[in-house]
């Protein structure tokens, strides 16, 4: 299976997400596979069982406390990619997400045992594509293309299954939900998506010439190749 369920690891009470002086990649907290997952696509959802909104302070725009991720007493789903490790990416989630009434006075992030994400996280699924790093390192545009397909397939699924509330367009990386997708059915769907995506990108990696994946050919070699075509 290519979809990994990181919910238990990411919600374990021993993980000190806000201890920036200690490596979050500590093997006492995370498995070797989780620590090694760098080029990763992910999706996670939570139930904001609180009278205040959850907001992302990293995306402000004209909102002093950041964009609203989850409304009071409602569900949300977030998807995206990371290139520097899934542990590092989720540490950023803890740093950015906070409860807020939509004013300048809001709850400080973390440093308490019941941070919003740890307490309210329903599940966290990750699709590790680090084994295809030669493709992504050669041209990061390819990984953005993979993310677009991942996003498109997830958006279609939550729309067909009636999860969304219809109040947002598709441009953001999170969606308000009226209910979360059924866990096992959603994971099975993601497994199918991941299998197809990995097979296509892996085939492209094997079929690519060395110059396409591991570096450009030298000018002399290119001239020689052109001469052979004349």
KOLDREN-22477 format. One record per residue (C-alpha): x, y, z; residue number from 1; residue in three letters. Coordinates in steps of 0.5 Angstrom, whole numbers, always signed. Last residue first. Layout:
! residues N
site x:X; y:Y; z:Z; nr:NUM; rest:ALA
...
***
This chain:
! residues 230
site x:+45; y:+29; z:-81; nr:230; rest:UNK
site x:+42; y:+25; z:-75; nr:229; rest:UNK
site x:+49; y:+23; z:-73; nr:228; rest:UNK
site x:+52; y:+30; z:-73; nr:227; rest:UNK
site x:+46; y:+32; z:-68; nr:226; rest:UNK
site x:+48; y:+27; z:-63; nr:225; rest:UNK
site x:+56; y:+29; z:-64; nr:224; rest:UNK
site x:+54; y:+36; z:-63; nr:223; rest:UNK
site x:+50; y:+34; z:-57; nr:222; rest:UNK
site x:+56; y:+30; z:-54; nr:221; rest:UNK
site x:+60; y:+36; z:-55; nr:220; rest:UNK
site x:+55; y:+41; z:-51; nr:219; rest:UNK
site x:+55; y:+36; z:-45; nr:218; rest:UNK
site x:+49; y:+32; z:-44; nr:217; rest:UNK
site x:+44; y:+35; z:-39; nr:216; rest:UNK
site x:+43; y:+32; z:-32; nr:215; rest:UNK
site x:+41; y:+26; z:-28; nr:214; rest:UNK
site x:+33; y:+26; z:-31; nr:213; rest:UNK
site x:+33; y:+28; z:-38; nr:212; rest:UNK
site x:+40; y:+27; z:-39; nr:211; rest:UNK
site x:+40; y:+20; z:-37; nr:210; rest:UNK
site x:+34; y:+18; z:-42; nr:209; rest:UNK
site x:+27; y:+18; z:-39; nr:208; rest:UNK
site x:+24; y:+11; z:-40; nr:207; rest:UNK
site x:+25; y:+9; z:-33; nr:206; rest:UNK
site x:+23; y:+16; z:-30; nr:205; rest:UNK
site x:+17; y:+16; z:-34; nr:204; rest:UNK
site x:+15; y:+9; z:-32; nr:203; rest:UNK
site x:+15; y:+11; z:-25; nr:202; rest:UNK
site x:+11; y:+17; z:-26; nr:201; rest:UNK
site x:+5; y:+13; z:-29; nr:200; rest:UNK
site x:+6; y:+8; z:-24; nr:199; rest:UNK
site x:+6; y:+12; z:-18; nr:198; rest:UNK
site x:+0; y:+16; z:-21; nr:197; rest:UNK
site x:-4; y:+10; z:-22; nr:196; rest:UNK
site x:-2; y:+7; z:-15; nr:195; rest:UNK
site x:-3; y:+13; z:-11; nr:194; rest:UNK
site x:-10; y:+14; z:-14; nr:193; rest:UNK
site x:-12; y:+7; z:-13; nr:192; rest:UNK
site x:-10; y:+8; z:-5; nr:191; rest:UNK
site x:-13; y:+15; z:-5; nr:190; rest:UNK
site x:-20; y:+11; z:-6; nr:189; rest:UNK
site x:-18; y:+6; z:-1; nr:188; rest:UNK
site x:-17; y:+11; z:+4; nr:187; rest:UNK
site x:-23; y:+15; z:+3; nr:186; rest:UNK
site x:-27; y:+9; z:+4; nr:185; rest:UNK
site x:-23; y:+7; z:+10; nr:184; rest:UNK
site x:-24; y:+14; z:+13; nr:183; rest:UNK
site x:-31; y:+16; z:+11; nr:182; rest:UNK
site x:-31; y:+23; z:+8; nr:181; rest:UNK
site x:-32; y:+28; z:+13; nr:180; rest:UNK
site x:-38; y:+32; z:+14; nr:179; rest:UNK
site x:-41; y:+39; z:+12; nr:178; rest:UNK
site x:-34; y:+40; z:+10; nr:177; rest:UNK
site x:-30; y:+47; z:+9; nr:176; rest:UNK
site x:-25; y:+46; z:+4; nr:175; rest:UNK
site x:-17; y:+47; z:+4; nr:174; rest:UNK
site x:-12; y:+48; z:-1; nr:173; rest:UNK
site x:-15; y:+54; z:-4; nr:172; rest:UNK
site x:-17; y:+55; z:-11; nr:171; rest:UNK
site x:-23; y:+50; z:-12; nr:170; rest:UNK
site x:-28; y:+55; z:-10; nr:169; rest:UNK
site x:-32; y:+56; z:-3; nr:168; rest:UNK
site x:-39; y:+56; z:+0; nr:167; rest:UNK
site x:-41; y:+49; z:-3; nr:166; rest:UNK
site x:-42; y:+45; z:+4; nr:165; rest:UNK
site x:-37; y:+40; z:+2; nr:164; rest:UNK
site x:-38; y:+33; z:+4; nr:163; rest:UNK
site x:-43; y:+31; z:-2; nr:162; rest:UNK
site x:-40; y:+24; z:-4; nr:161; rest:UNK
site x:-39; y:+27; z:-11; nr:160; rest:UNK
site x:-36; y:+33; z:-8; nr:159; rest:UNK
site x:-31; y:+30; z:-4; nr:158; rest:UNK
site x:-29; y:+26; z:-9; nr:157; rest:UNK
site x:-28; y:+31; z:-14; nr:156; rest:UNK
site x:-24; y:+35; z:-10; nr:155; rest:UNK
site x:-19; y:+29; z:-8; nr:154; rest:UNK
site x:-18; y:+28; z:-15; nr:153; rest:UNK
site x:-16; y:+35; z:-17; nr:152; rest:UNK
site x:-12; y:+36; z:-11; nr:151; rest:UNK
site x:-8; y:+29; z:-13; nr:150; rest:UNK
site x:-7; y:+31; z:-20; nr:149; rest:UNK
site x:-5; y:+38; z:-18; nr:148; rest:UNK
site x:+0; y:+35; z:-14; nr:147; rest:UNK
site x:+3; y:+31; z:-19; nr:146; rest:UNK
site x:+4; y:+37; z:-24; nr:145; rest:UNK
site x:+7; y:+41; z:-18; nr:144; rest:UNK
site x:+12; y:+35; z:-17; nr:143; rest:UNK
site x:+14; y:+36; z:-25; nr:142; rest:UNK
site x:+15; y:+43; z:-24; nr:141; rest:UNK
site x:+20; y:+41; z:-19; nr:140; rest:UNK
site x:+25; y:+39; z:-25; nr:139; rest:UNK
site x:+31; y:+35; z:-24; nr:138; rest:UNK
site x:+30; y:+34; z:-17; nr:137; rest:UNK
site x:+23; y:+32; z:-18; nr:136; rest:UNK
site x:+25; y:+26; z:-23; nr:135; rest:UNK
site x:+31; y:+24; z:-19; nr:134; rest:UNK
site x:+26; y:+24; z:-13; nr:133; rest:UNK
site x:+22; y:+18; z:-15; nr:132; rest:UNK
site x:+23; y:+14; z:-9; nr:131; rest:UNK
site x:+21; y:+20; z:-5; nr:130; rest:UNK
site x:+14; y:+19; z:-7; nr:129; rest:UNK
site x:+11; y:+18; z:+0; nr:128; rest:UNK
site x:+3; y:+19; z:+0; nr:127; rest:UNK
site x:+1; y:+21; z:+6; nr:126; rest:UNK
site x:-6; y:+21; z:+10; nr:125; rest:UNK
site x:-8; y:+24; z:+17; nr:124; rest:UNK
site x:-14; y:+23; z:+20; nr:123; rest:UNK
site x:-19; y:+26; z:+25; nr:122; rest:UNK
site x:-15; y:+31; z:+28; nr:121; rest:UNK
site x:-18; y:+35; z:+33; nr:120; rest:UNK
site x:-14; y:+34; z:+39; nr:119; rest:UNK
site x:-7; y:+34; z:+36; nr:118; rest:UNK
site x:-9; y:+40; z:+31; nr:117; rest:UNK
site x:-12; y:+44; z:+36; nr:116; rest:UNK
site x:-7; y:+44; z:+41; nr:115; rest:UNK
site x:-9; y:+40; z:+47; nr:114; rest:UNK
site x:-2; y:+39; z:+51; nr:113; rest:UNK
site x:+0; y:+47; z:+51; nr:112; rest:UNK
site x:+5; y:+50; z:+48; nr:111; rest:UNK
site x:+1; y:+51; z:+41; nr:110; rest:UNK
site x:-1; y:+57; z:+38; nr:109; rest:UNK
site x:-3; y:+64; z:+42; nr:108; rest:UNK
site x:-10; y:+64; z:+42; nr:107; rest:UNK
site x:-13; y:+71; z:+39; nr:106; rest:UNK
site x:-14; y:+78; z:+40; nr:105; rest:UNK
site x:-13; y:+81; z:+33; nr:104; rest:UNK
site x:-20; y:+79; z:+31; nr:103; rest:UNK
site x:-23; y:+74; z:+28; nr:102; rest:UNK
site x:-25; y:+70; z:+34; nr:101; rest:UNK
site x:-19; y:+66; z:+33; nr:100; rest:UNK
site x:-16; y:+59; z:+35; nr:99; rest:UNK
site x:-9; y:+57; z:+32; nr:98; rest:UNK
site x:-6; y:+54; z:+26; nr:97; rest:UNK
site x:+1; y:+57; z:+24; nr:96; rest:UNK
site x:+6; y:+53; z:+28; nr:95; rest:UNK
site x:+2; y:+47; z:+29; nr:94; rest:UNK
site x:+2; y:+46; z:+21; nr:93; rest:UNK
site x:+9; y:+48; z:+21; nr:92; rest:UNK
site x:+11; y:+42; z:+25; nr:91; rest:UNK
site x:+6; y:+38; z:+20; nr:90; rest:UNK
site x:+11; y:+40; z:+14; nr:89; rest:UNK
site x:+17; y:+38; z:+18; nr:88; rest:UNK
site x:+14; y:+32; z:+19; nr:87; rest:UNK
site x:+12; y:+31; z:+12; nr:86; rest:UNK
site x:+19; y:+32; z:+9; nr:85; rest:UNK
site x:+23; y:+38; z:+6; nr:84; rest:UNK
site x:+19; y:+37; z:-1; nr:83; rest:UNK
site x:+12; y:+38; z:+2; nr:82; rest:UNK
site x:+5; y:+37; z:-2; nr:81; rest:UNK
site x:-2; y:+39; z:-1; nr:80; rest:UNK
site x:-9; y:+37; z:+2; nr:79; rest:UNK
site x:-13; y:+40; z:+8; nr:78; rest:UNK
site x:-20; y:+38; z:+10; nr:77; rest:UNK
site x:-25; y:+42; z:+15; nr:76; rest:UNK
site x:-30; y:+40; z:+19; nr:75; rest:UNK
site x:-35; y:+44; z:+23; nr:74; rest:UNK
site x:-37; y:+46; z:+31; nr:73; rest:UNK
site x:-34; y:+53; z:+29; nr:72; rest:UNK
site x:-31; y:+54; z:+22; nr:71; rest:UNK
site x:-25; y:+51; z:+20; nr:70; rest:UNK
site x:-19; y:+54; z:+16; nr:69; rest:UNK
site x:-21; y:+61; z:+16; nr:68; rest:UNK
site x:-15; y:+65; z:+13; nr:67; rest:UNK
site x:-11; y:+69; z:+18; nr:66; rest:UNK
site x:-11; y:+73; z:+24; nr:65; rest:UNK
site x:-11; y:+80; z:+21; nr:64; rest:UNK
site x:-15; y:+78; z:+15; nr:63; rest:UNK
site x:-13; y:+83; z:+9; nr:62; rest:UNK
site x:-9; y:+77; z:+6; nr:61; rest:UNK
site x:-7; y:+73; z:+12; nr:60; rest:UNK
site x:-4; y:+66; z:+10; nr:59; rest:UNK
site x:+1; y:+64; z:+15; nr:58; rest:UNK
site x:-4; y:+65; z:+21; nr:57; rest:UNK
site x:-8; y:+60; z:+19; nr:56; rest:UNK
site x:-15; y:+60; z:+22; nr:55; rest:UNK
site x:-19; y:+55; z:+27; nr:54; rest:UNK
site x:-25; y:+58; z:+28; nr:53; rest:UNK
site x:-28; y:+59; z:+35; nr:52; rest:UNK
site x:-34; y:+56; z:+39; nr:51; rest:UNK
site x:-30; y:+49; z:+39; nr:50; rest:UNK
site x:-31; y:+42; z:+36; nr:49; rest:UNK
site x:-27; y:+44; z:+30; nr:48; rest:UNK
site x:-27; y:+37; z:+27; nr:47; rest:UNK
site x:-21; y:+35; z:+23; nr:46; rest:UNK
site x:-18; y:+33; z:+16; nr:45; rest:UNK
site x:-12; y:+31; z:+13; nr:44; rest:UNK
site x:-9; y:+30; z:+6; nr:43; rest:UNK
site x:-2; y:+29; z:+4; nr:42; rest:UNK
site x:+3; y:+29; z:-2; nr:41; rest:UNK
site x:+10; y:+27; z:+0; nr:40; rest:UNK
site x:+17; y:+29; z:-3; nr:39; rest:UNK
site x:+21; y:+28; z:+4; nr:38; rest:UNK
site x:+19; y:+21; z:+7; nr:37; rest:UNK
site x:+25; y:+19; z:+11; nr:36; rest:UNK
site x:+22; y:+21; z:+18; nr:35; rest:UNK
site x:+16; y:+17; z:+17; nr:34; rest:UNK
site x:+19; y:+11; z:+14; nr:33; rest:UNK
site x:+24; y:+11; z:+20; nr:32; rest:UNK
site x:+18; y:+11; z:+25; nr:31; rest:UNK
site x:+17; y:+18; z:+29; nr:30; rest:UNK
site x:+17; y:+20; z:+36; nr:29; rest:UNK
site x:+23; y:+16; z:+39; nr:28; rest:UNK
site x:+27; y:+17; z:+32; nr:27; rest:UNK
site x:+27; y:+24; z:+33; nr:26; rest:UNK
site x:+25; y:+28; z:+27; nr:25; rest:UNK
site x:+22; y:+34; z:+31; nr:24; rest:UNK
site x:+29; y:+35; z:+32; nr:23; rest:UNK
site x:+30; y:+39; z:+39; nr:22; rest:UNK
site x:+31; y:+47; z:+40; nr:21; rest:UNK
site x:+24; y:+48; z:+36; nr:20; rest:UNK
site x:+20; y:+45; z:+41; nr:19; rest:UNK
site x:+13; y:+47; z:+39; nr:18; rest:UNK
site x:+11; y:+40; z:+36; nr:17; rest:UNK
site x:+13; y:+36; z:+42; nr:16; rest:UNK
site x:+11; y:+29; z:+41; nr:15; rest:UNK
site x:+10; y:+25; z:+47; nr:14; rest:UNK
site x:+2; y:+26; z:+47; nr:13; rest:UNK
site x:+1; y:+22; z:+40; nr:12; rest:UNK
site x:-3; y:+26; z:+35; nr:11; rest:UNK
site x:+2; y:+25; z:+29; nr:10; rest:UNK
site x:+4; y:+18; z:+30; nr:9; rest:UNK
site x:-3; y:+16; z:+31; nr:8; rest:UNK
site x:-5; y:+20; z:+25; nr:7; rest:UNK
site x:+0; y:+18; z:+20; nr:6; rest:UNK
site x:-4; y:+13; z:+16; nr:5; rest:UNK
site x:+1; y:+11; z:+10; nr:4; rest:UNK
site x:-2; y:+11; z:+3; nr:3; rest:UNK
site x:+3; y:+7; z:-2; nr:2; rest:UNK
site x:+0; y:+0; z:+0; nr:1; rest:UNK
***
